[in-house]
Amino acid sequence: MEKRSTHWADVLNWLQKVTDSCTTKEQADSCEKLIRNFHRMYEKKLGLRKVFDLTRKMELKLSEIGDWTLEEKLKLK
């Protein structure tokens, strides 16, 4: 965020850009933490349901990136 804006819409736009740039599981995990922070910061101002609605598509994209493939799961065992 260039101007360090704290308005929820500016933060959401920045969060969308970060989400779109994620390509690895580690990046997706870090971005999920940013989304949780967004929820905590703005749930009182916007309402819990609204913040989850605003970030739902981002979370779905991150879950697809972060999903372990069957081969990766077998390597862990």
Secondary structure as a PSIPRED ss2 file (coil, helix, strand):
# PSIPRED VFORMAT (PSIPRED V4.0)

   1 M C   1.000  0.000  0.000
   2 E C   1.000  0.000  0.000
   3 K C   1.000  0.000  0.000
   4 R C   1.000  0.000  0.000
   5 S C   1.000  0.000  0.000
   6 T C   1.000  0.000  0.000
   7 H C   1.000  0.000  0.000
   8 W H   0.000  1.000  0.000
   9 A H   0.000  1.000  0.000
  10 D H   0.000  1.000  0.000
  11 V H   0.000  1.000  0.000
  12 L H   0.000  1.000  0.000
  13 N H   0.000  1.000  0.000
  14 W H   0.000  1.000  0.000
  15 L H   0.000  1.000  0.000
  16 Q H   0.000  1.000  0.000
  17 K H   0.000  1.000  0.000
  18 V H   0.000  1.000  0.000
  19 T H   0.000  1.000  0.000
  20 D H   0.000  1.000  0.000
  21 S H   0.000  1.000  0.000
  22 C C   1.000  0.000  0.000
  23 T C   1.000  0.000  0.000
  24 T C   1.000  0.000  0.000
  25 K H   0.000  1.000  0.000
  26 E H   0.000  1.000  0.000
  27 Q H   0.000  1.000  0.000
  28 A H   0.000  1.000  0.000
  29 D H   0.000  1.000  0.000
  30 S H   0.000  1.000  0.000
  31 C H   0.000  1.000  0.000
  32 E H   0.000  1.000  0.000
  33 K H   0.000  1.000  0.000
  34 L H   0.000  1.000  0.000
  35 I H   0.000  1.000  0.000
  36 R H   0.000  1.000  0.000
  37 N H   0.000  1.000  0.000
  38 F H   0.000  1.000  0.000
  39 H H   0.000  1.000  0.000
  40 R H   0.000  1.000  0.000
  41 M H   0.000  1.000  0.000
  42 Y H   0.000  1.000  0.000
  43 E H   0.000  1.000  0.000
  44 K H   0.000  1.000  0.000
  45 K H   0.000  1.000  0.000
  46 L H   0.000  1.000  0.000
  47 G C   1.000  0.000  0.000
  48 L H   0.000  1.000  0.000
  49 R H   0.000  1.000  0.000
  50 K H   0.000  1.000  0.000
  51 V H   0.000  1.000  0.000
  52 F H   0.000  1.000  0.000
  53 D H   0.000  1.000  0.000
  54 L H   0.000  1.000  0.000
  55 T H   0.000  1.000  0.000
  56 R H   0.000  1.000  0.000
  57 K H   0.000  1.000  0.000
  58 M H   0.000  1.000  0.000
  59 E H   0.000  1.000  0.000
  60 L H   0.000  1.000  0.000
  61 K H   0.000  1.000  0.000
  62 L H   0.000  1.000  0.000
  63 S H   0.000  1.000  0.000
  64 E H   0.000  1.000  0.000
  65 I H   0.000  1.000  0.000
  66 G H   0.000  1.000  0.000
  67 D C   1.000  0.000  0.000
  68 W C   1.000  0.000  0.000
  69 T C   1.000  0.000  0.000
  70 L H   0.000  1.000  0.000
  71 E H   0.000  1.000  0.000
  72 E H   0.000  1.000  0.000
  73 K H   0.000  1.000  0.000
  74 L H   0.000  1.000  0.000
  75 K H   0.000  1.000  0.000
  76 L H   0.000  1.000  0.000
  77 K C   1.000  0.000  0.000
